[in-house]
Amino acid sequence: MLREPSELRIDSQGRIELPMSLLAEAGIAPEAALIAFSDGDGRIVLRRAEDAMRDLIERGQL
């Protein structure tokens, strides 16, 4: 499913505000713990910490 992108700006302290609609589409609740990593080529990935930990456990890497 294609969704309409949101244009965001990085403030002078490196912060970005994400629209609530974007968070809701991704299933991310306010106050959720996230991890962030660079996926290269201008991409930053955000994941719920609980999902990332579950993936590590399932792969036997934790």
Distance bins in CASP14 RR format, pairs under 12 A and 6 or more apart:
PFRMAT RR
TARGET T0000
AUTHOR 0000-0000-0000
RMODE 2
METHOD distances of the structure
MODEL  1
1 25 0 0 0 0 1 0 0 0 0 0 0
2 25 0 0 0 0 0 1 0 0 0 0 0
3 19 0 0 0 0 0 1 0 0 0 0 0
3 21 0 0 0 0 1 0 0 0 0 0 0
3 22 0 0 0 0 1 0 0 0 0 0 0
3 24 0 0 0 0 0 1 0 0 0 0 0
3 25 1 0 0 1 0 0 0 0 0 0 0
3 26 0 0 0 0 1 0 0 0 0 0 0
4 19 0 0 0 0 0 1 0 0 0 0 0
4 21 0 0 0 0 1 0 0 0 0 0 0
4 22 0 0 0 0 1 0 0 0 0 0 0
4 25 0 0 0 0 0 1 0 0 0 0 0
5 19 0 0 0 0 0 1 0 0 0 0 0
5 21 0 0 0 0 0 1 0 0 0 0 0
5 22 0 0 0 0 1 0 0 0 0 0 0
5 25 0 0 0 0 0 1 0 0 0 0 0
6 16 0 0 0 0 0 1 0 0 0 0 0
6 17 0 0 0 0 1 0 0 0 0 0 0
6 18 1 0 0 1 0 0 0 0 0 0 0
6 19 1 0 1 0 0 0 0 0 0 0 0
6 20 0 0 0 0 0 1 0 0 0 0 0
6 21 0 0 0 0 1 0 0 0 0 0 0
6 22 1 0 1 0 0 0 0 0 0 0 0
6 23 0 0 0 0 0 1 0 0 0 0 0
6 25 0 0 0 0 0 1 0 0 0 0 0
6 26 0 0 0 0 0 1 0 0 0 0 0
7 16 0 0 0 0 0 1 0 0 0 0 0
7 17 0 0 0 0 0 1 0 0 0 0 0
7 18 0 0 0 0 0 1 0 0 0 0 0
7 19 0 0 0 0 0 1 0 0 0 0 0
7 22 0 0 0 0 0 1 0 0 0 0 0
8 14 0 0 0 0 0 1 0 0 0 0 0
8 15 0 0 0 0 0 1 0 0 0 0 0
8 16 1 0 1 0 0 0 0 0 0 0 0
8 17 1 0 0 1 0 0 0 0 0 0 0
8 18 1 0 0 1 0 0 0 0 0 0 0
8 19 0 0 0 0 1 0 0 0 0 0 0
8 22 0 0 0 0 1 0 0 0 0 0 0
8 44 0 0 0 0 0 1 0 0 0 0 0
9 15 0 0 0 0 1 0 0 0 0 0 0
9 16 1 0 0 1 0 0 0 0 0 0 0
9 17 0 0 0 0 1 0 0 0 0 0 0
9 18 0 0 0 0 0 1 0 0 0 0 0
10 16 1 0 1 0 0 0 0 0 0 0 0
10 17 0 0 0 0 1 0 0 0 0 0 0
10 18 0 0 0 0 0 1 0 0 0 0 0
10 44 0 0 0 0 0 1 0 0 0 0 0
11 17 0 0 0 0 1 0 0 0 0 0 0
14 36 0 0 0 0 0 1 0 0 0 0 0
14 44 0 0 0 0 0 1 0 0 0 0 0
16 22 0 0 0 0 0 1 0 0 0 0 0
16 36 0 0 0 0 0 1 0 0 0 0 0
16 44 0 0 0 0 1 0 0 0 0 0 0
16 46 0 0 0 0 0 1 0 0 0 0 0
17 23 0 0 0 0 0 1 0 0 0 0 0
18 24 0 0 0 0 0 1 0 0 0 0 0
18 25 0 0 0 0 0 1 0 0 0 0 0
18 26 0 0 0 0 1 0 0 0 0 0 0
18 27 0 0 0 0 0 1 0 0 0 0 0
18 28 0 0 0 0 1 0 0 0 0 0 0
18 30 0 0 0 0 0 1 0 0 0 0 0
18 32 0 0 0 0 0 1 0 0 0 0 0
18 34 0 0 0 0 0 1 0 0 0 0 0
18 36 0 0 0 0 0 1 0 0 0 0 0
18 44 0 0 0 0 0 1 0 0 0 0 0
18 46 0 0 0 0 1 0 0 0 0 0 0
19 25 0 0 0 0 1 0 0 0 0 0 0
19 26 0 0 0 0 0 1 0 0 0 0 0
19 28 0 0 0 0 0 1 0 0 0 0 0
20 26 0 0 0 0 0 1 0 0 0 0 0
20 27 0 0 0 0 0 1 0 0 0 0 0
20 28 0 0 0 0 1 0 0 0 0 0 0
20 29 0 0 0 0 0 1 0 0 0 0 0
20 30 1 0 0 1 0 0 0 0 0 0 0
21 27 0 0 0 0 0 1 0 0 0 0 0
21 28 0 0 0 0 0 1 0 0 0 0 0
22 28 0 0 0 0 1 0 0 0 0 0 0
22 46 0 0 0 0 0 1 0 0 0 0 0
23 29 1 0 0 1 0 0 0 0 0 0 0
23 30 1 0 0 1 0 0 0 0 0 0 0
23 31 0 0 0 0 0 1 0 0 0 0 0
23 32 0 0 0 0 1 0 0 0 0 0 0
23 34 0 0 0 0 1 0 0 0 0 0 0
23 46 0 0 0 0 1 0 0 0 0 0 0
23 48 0 0 0 0 0 1 0 0 0 0 0
24 30 0 0 0 0 1 0 0 0 0 0 0
24 32 0 0 0 0 0 1 0 0 0 0 0
26 32 0 0 0 0 1 0 0 0 0 0 0
26 34 0 0 0 0 0 1 0 0 0 0 0
26 45 0 0 0 0 0 1 0 0 0 0 0
26 46 1 0 0 1 0 0 0 0 0 0 0
26 47 0 0 0 0 1 0 0 0 0 0 0
26 48 0 0 0 0 1 0 0 0 0 0 0
26 51 0 0 0 0 0 1 0 0 0 0 0
27 34 0 0 0 0 0 1 0 0 0 0 0
27 46 0 0 0 0 0 1 0 0 0 0 0
27 47 0 0 0 0 0 1 0 0 0 0 0
27 48 0 0 0 0 1 0 0 0 0 0 0
27 50 0 0 0 0 0 1 0 0 0 0 0
27 51 0 0 0 0 0 1 0 0 0 0 0
28 34 1 0 0 1 0 0 0 0 0 0 0
28 35 0 0 0 0 0 1 0 0 0 0 0
28 46 1 0 0 1 0 0 0 0 0 0 0
28 47 0 0 0 0 1 0 0 0 0 0 0
28 48 1 0 0 1 0 0 0 0 0 0 0
28 49 0 0 0 0 0 1 0 0 0 0 0
28 50 0 0 0 0 0 1 0 0 0 0 0
28 51 0 0 0 0 1 0 0 0 0 0 0
29 48 0 0 0 0 1 0 0 0 0 0 0
29 50 0 0 0 0 0 1 0 0 0 0 0
31 48 0 0 0 0 0 1 0 0 0 0 0
31 49 0 0 0 0 0 1 0 0 0 0 0
32 46 0 0 0 0 1 0 0 0 0 0 0
32 47 0 0 0 0 0 1 0 0 0 0 0
32 48 1 0 1 0 0 0 0 0 0 0 0
32 49 1 0 0 1 0 0 0 0 0 0 0
32 50 0 0 0 0 1 0 0 0 0 0 0
32 51 0 0 0 0 0 1 0 0 0 0 0
32 52 0 0 0 0 0 1 0 0 0 0 0
33 46 0 0 0 0 0 1 0 0 0 0 0
33 47 0 0 0 0 1 0 0 0 0 0 0
33 48 1 0 0 1 0 0 0 0 0 0 0
33 49 1 0 1 0 0 0 0 0 0 0 0
33 50 1 0 0 1 0 0 0 0 0 0 0
33 51 0 0 0 0 0 1 0 0 0 0 0
33 52 0 0 0 0 1 0 0 0 0 0 0
33 53 0 0 0 0 1 0 0 0 0 0 0
34 44 0 0 0 0 0 1 0 0 0 0 0
34 45 0 0 0 0 1 0 0 0 0 0 0
34 46 1 0 1 0 0 0 0 0 0 0 0
34 47 1 0 0 1 0 0 0 0 0 0 0
34 48 1 0 0 1 0 0 0 0 0 0 0
34 49 1 0 0 1 0 0 0 0 0 0 0
34 50 0 0 0 0 1 0 0 0 0 0 0
34 51 0 0 0 0 1 0 0 0 0 0 0
34 52 0 0 0 0 1 0 0 0 0 0 0
34 53 0 0 0 0 0 1 0 0 0 0 0
35 44 0 0 0 0 0 1 0 0 0 0 0
35 45 0 0 0 0 1 0 0 0 0 0 0
35 46 1 0 0 1 0 0 0 0 0 0 0
35 47 1 0 1 0 0 0 0 0 0 0 0
35 48 0 0 0 0 1 0 0 0 0 0 0
35 49 1 0 1 0 0 0 0 0 0 0 0
35 50 0 0 0 0 1 0 0 0 0 0 0
35 51 0 0 0 0 1 0 0 0 0 0 0
35 52 1 0 1 0 0 0 0 0 0 0 0
35 53 0 0 0 0 1 0 0 0 0 0 0
35 55 0 0 0 0 0 1 0 0 0 0 0
35 56 0 0 0 0 0 1 0 0 0 0 0
36 43 0 0 0 0 0 1 0 0 0 0 0
36 44 1 0 1 0 0 0 0 0 0 0 0
36 45 1 0 0 1 0 0 0 0 0 0 0
36 46 1 0 1 0 0 0 0 0 0 0 0
36 47 1 0 0 1 0 0 0 0 0 0 0
36 48 0 0 0 0 0 1 0 0 0 0 0
36 49 0 0 0 0 0 1 0 0 0 0 0
36 52 0 0 0 0 0 1 0 0 0 0 0
37 43 0 0 0 0 1 0 0 0 0 0 0
37 44 1 0 0 1 0 0 0 0 0 0 0
37 45 1 0 1 0 0 0 0 0 0 0 0
37 46 0 0 0 0 1 0 0 0 0 0 0
37 47 0 0 0 0 1 0 0 0 0 0 0
37 49 0 0 0 0 0 1 0 0 0 0 0
37 52 0 0 0 0 1 0 0 0 0 0 0
38 44 1 0 1 0 0 0 0 0 0 0 0
38 45 1 0 0 1 0 0 0 0 0 0 0
38 46 0 0 0 0 0 1 0 0 0 0 0
39 45 1 0 1 0 0 0 0 0 0 0 0
39 46 0 0 0 0 0 1 0 0 0 0 0
39 47 0 0 0 0 0 1 0 0 0 0 0
45 51 0 0 0 0 0 1 0 0 0 0 0
45 52 0 0 0 0 1 0 0 0 0 0 0
46 52 0 0 0 0 0 1 0 0 0 0 0
47 53 0 0 0 0 1 0 0 0 0 0 0
47 54 0 0 0 0 0 1 0 0 0 0 0
47 55 0 0 0 0 1 0 0 0 0 0 0
47 56 0 0 0 0 0 1 0 0 0 0 0
48 54 0 0 0 0 1 0 0 0 0 0 0
48 55 0 0 0 0 0 1 0 0 0 0 0
49 55 0 0 0 0 0 1 0 0 0 0 0
49 56 0 0 0 0 0 1 0 0 0 0 0
50 56 0 0 0 0 0 1 0 0 0 0 0
50 57 0 0 0 0 0 1 0 0 0 0 0
51 57 0 0 0 0 0 1 0 0 0 0 0
51 58 0 0 0 0 0 1 0 0 0 0 0
52 58 0 0 0 0 0 1 0 0 0 0 0
52 59 0 0 0 0 0 1 0 0 0 0 0
52 61 0 0 0 0 0 1 0 0 0 0 0
52 62 0 0 0 0 1 0 0 0 0 0 0
53 59 0 0 0 0 0 1 0 0 0 0 0
53 60 0 0 0 0 0 1 0 0 0 0 0
53 61 0 0 0 0 0 1 0 0 0 0 0
53 62 1 0 0 1 0 0 0 0 0 0 0
54 60 0 0 0 0 0 1 0 0 0 0 0
54 61 0 0 0 0 0 1 0 0 0 0 0
54 62 0 0 0 0 1 0 0 0 0 0 0
55 61 0 0 0 0 1 0 0 0 0 0 0
55 62 0 0 0 0 1 0 0 0 0 0 0
56 62 1 0 1 0 0 0 0 0 0 0 0
END
